[in-house]
Amino acid sequence: MGIRSTIKRLLRKNGYAVVRIPGSDSVYEFDGLISIHDHSFLKDPVFKKAYERGAAAAGDYQWYWRVHIGLWAASTASRLDGDFVECGVNRGFLSSAIMAYLNWDRTGKTFYLLDTFGGLDARQLGEGSLESERNKEHLAQGFYVTGVDEVAKNFAEWKNVRIVQGAVPDTLVQVNAEKLSYLHIDMNAALPEIAALEFFWDRLVPGAIVLLDDYAFYGYSEQKHAMDKLAIRISFSIASLPTGQGLIVKT
């Protein structure tokens, strides 16, 4: 019996109905997360509107709770001094949802969006490695965008956006913001993710939010181990979230 079937059986045994209906009072079961806890944010019309804007950019992957965490992180960071950076944008699911949620042009901040816009940089991947094979699959399946024009069109409705095409860490110097309050890292590979956090660490203002998309996600342990080593070296703590994300608050 698989883990999902086992969890469902245990939940039913204890009187919980397992029904996959977003926004209902049932068990939440999406994106690798099963929870009986409150998920009424799914009913929030502001959340719905932001989520729909993200899905319009990339398709609906049912990343409800992950986006909920991202919107909280961005909302918290928006009250601080400093611009926003996302390393690993792809089609712009989370960043689009955030910009809609915050009514971006009213924030007075600039959102820097860094990506190759063509999958992972093969130079950073070991031949035959899990990261390399996953990269090939995502490109073949059309999960990764292959070109920046589609992405630029998606973000055209907002003014304060800078799209930076190319591989991290090469492109990091193009972010000329002196202060940052929000950093989202989602590059599906350890090398560029560590490079990005190291590069931007001193620019993050006190209270700034760093959100790691893959930190605790199943099958991405190499990134977690690399981040844990960096956390010891720089001295910060990472909260491991059941969504698969990692959360850092700069102190």
C-alpha positions in Angstrom: 0.0 0.0 0.0 1.4 3.4 -1.0 1.9 6.2 1.5 -1.0 8.2 0.1 -3.4 5.3 0.4 -2.1 4.6 3.9 -2.7 8.3 5.0 -6.2 8.2 3.5 -7.0 5.0 5.3 -5.8 6.4 8.6 -7.8 9.6 8.1 -11.0 7.8 7.3 -10.4 5.5 10.3 -10.4 8.6 12.5 -13.5 10.1 10.9 -12.1 12.4 8.3 -13.5 12.5 4.8 -10.8 12.7 2.0 -12.3 14.8 -0.7 -10.2 16.9 -3.2 -12.3 20.0 -3.4 -10.4 23.3 -3.2 -11.9 25.7 -0.7 -14.1 23.1 1.1 -13.7 22.1 4.7 -12.4 18.7 3.7 -8.9 17.3 3.8 -6.3 19.3 1.7 -4.5 17.0 -0.8 -2.4 18.7 -3.4 1.2 19.1 -4.5 2.5 16.4 -2.2 0.8 17.7 0.9 -2.0 16.1 2.7 -3.4 18.1 5.7 -6.6 18.1 7.8 -5.8 21.6 9.1 -7.5 24.8 8.2 -7.0 25.8 4.5 -9.8 28.4 4.3 -7.4 30.8 2.4 -8.6 28.9 -0.6 -11.9 30.7 -0.3 -10.3 34.1 0.0 -11.3 36.1 -3.2 -8.0 38.1 -3.0 -6.0 34.8 -2.9 -8.2 33.4 -5.7 -7.6 36.3 -8.0 -3.8 36.3 -7.4 -3.6 32.5 -7.9 -5.6 32.7 -11.1 -3.2 35.4 -12.4 -0.3 33.0 -11.7 -2.0 30.1 -13.4 -2.7 32.3 -16.4 1.0 32.7 -16.8 2.0 29.1 -16.5 -1.0 26.8 -16.2 -2.6 25.5 -13.0 -0.3 23.1 -11.2 -2.4 23.1 -8.1 0.3 24.8 -6.0 -2.3 26.3 -3.7 -0.4 26.2 -0.4 2.9 26.9 -2.0 1.5 30.1 -3.5 -0.2 30.9 -0.2 3.2 30.9 1.5 4.7 32.9 -1.4 2.0 35.6 -1.1 2.6 35.8 2.7 6.3 36.1 2.2 5.9 38.8 -0.5 3.3 40.7 1.6 5.6 40.7 4.6 8.6 41.8 2.6 6.6 44.6 0.9 6.4 46.5 4.2 10.2 46.7 4.3 12.7 48.8 2.4 14.2 47.1 -0.6 13.4 45.5 -4.0 12.4 42.0 -4.9 14.4 39.3 -6.7 13.4 35.9 -8.1 16.0 33.5 -9.4 14.3 30.8 -11.4 11.2 32.4 -13.0 10.3 30.0 -15.8 6.9 31.3 -17.0 6.3 33.4 -13.9 3.7 31.5 -11.8 4.6 32.8 -8.4 5.9 36.2 -9.4 2.8 36.9 -11.4 0.6 35.9 -8.5 2.6 38.1 -6.2 2.5 41.2 -8.4 -1.2 40.9 -8.8 -1.7 40.3 -5.1 0.4 43.4 -4.2 -0.9 45.6 -7.0 2.7 45.8 -8.0 3.1 49.3 -9.5 1.8 50.9 -6.3 4.6 49.4 -4.2 7.4 51.6 -5.7 9.7 48.6 -5.8 11.4 46.9 -8.7 11.1 43.1 -9.3 14.2 41.5 -10.8 13.4 38.3 -12.6 16.4 36.1 -13.4 16.3 32.9 -15.5 17.9 31.3 -18.5 14.4 31.0 -19.9 15.5 27.8 -21.5 16.0 25.3 -18.7 19.0 24.7 -16.5 22.5 25.6 -17.6 24.0 22.3 -18.6 27.5 23.5 -17.6 26.3 23.4 -14.0 25.0 19.8 -14.1 26.8 16.6 -13.8 26.4 14.3 -16.9 23.8 11.7 -16.1 22.9 13.3 -12.7 19.4 13.5 -11.5 19.3 17.3 -12.1 20.5 16.8 -15.7 17.9 14.1 -16.4 15.2 16.1 -14.8 16.2 19.1 -16.9 15.9 17.1 -20.1 12.5 15.8 -19.1 11.2 19.3 -18.2 12.4 20.6 -21.6 10.9 17.7 -23.5 7.6 17.9 -21.7 7.3 21.7 -22.2 7.4 22.5 -18.5 10.3 24.8 -19.0 9.8 27.8 -21.2 12.2 28.1 -24.2 12.4 31.8 -24.9 12.0 35.1 -23.1 9.3 36.7 -25.4 6.4 34.8 -23.9 7.6 35.7 -20.4 8.1 39.4 -21.3 4.5 39.5 -22.7 3.2 38.0 -19.5 4.8 40.8 -17.3 4.1 43.6 -19.7 1.1 44.9 -17.6 3.5 46.0 -14.8 6.1 48.8 -15.0 8.7 48.1 -12.4 10.0 44.8 -13.7 13.4 43.9 -14.9 13.8 40.6 -16.8 17.4 39.3 -16.8 18.1 36.5 -19.2 21.1 34.2 -18.6 22.5 31.7 -16.2 23.1 32.5 -12.5 25.7 33.3 -11.2 26.8 35.1 -14.3 23.8 37.5 -14.4 23.7 38.4 -10.7 25.7 41.6 -11.2 22.8 42.9 -13.3 20.8 43.3 -10.2 21.8 46.8 -9.2 19.4 47.2 -6.2 21.3 48.2 -3.1 18.7 46.8 -0.7 16.5 43.7 -1.0 13.5 42.7 1.1 12.4 39.6 -0.8 14.4 36.8 -2.5 12.8 33.7 -4.1 15.2 31.0 -5.2 13.9 28.2 -7.5 16.6 27.0 -9.9 16.3 23.3 -9.3 20.1 23.0 -8.9 22.4 23.5 -5.9 25.2 25.4 -7.5 23.3 28.5 -8.8 21.1 28.6 -5.7 24.0 28.8 -3.3 25.7 31.4 -5.5 22.6 33.5 -5.5 22.0 33.5 -1.8 25.7 34.2 -1.1 25.8 37.1 -3.6 22.6 38.8 -2.2 23.0 38.0 1.5 24.5 41.4 2.5 22.0 43.3 0.5 19.0 41.7 2.4 17.6 44.2 4.9 16.8 43.1 8.5 13.5 41.1 8.4 13.9 40.3 4.7 12.3 37.1 3.5 14.2 34.4 1.6 11.9 31.7 0.2 13.5 28.5 -1.1 11.1 26.6 -3.4 12.9 23.2 -3.4 14.5 23.1 0.1 12.4 20.2 1.5 10.8 19.0 -1.7 11.0 15.3 -2.3 13.8 14.4 -4.7 15.8 17.6 -4.2 18.0 16.7 -1.3 21.2 17.9 -2.9 19.9 21.5 -2.7 18.8 21.0 0.9 22.2 19.7 2.0 24.0 22.5 0.2 21.8 25.1 1.8 22.3 23.6 5.3 26.0 23.9 4.8 25.7 27.5 3.8 23.4 28.2 6.8 26.1 27.0 9.1 28.8 29.1 7.4 26.9 32.3 7.2 24.9 31.7 10.4 21.2 31.7 9.6 18.3 29.3 10.2 16.0 27.6 7.7 12.4 26.6 8.5 11.5 23.4 6.7 7.9 23.7 5.5 5.5 20.8 4.6 5.0 22.4 1.2 8.5 21.5 0.3 9.7 25.1 0.7 12.3 26.5 3.0 11.9 29.9 4.8 14.6 32.2 6.0 14.1 35.5 7.8 17.2 37.7 7.7 18.1 39.0 11.2 
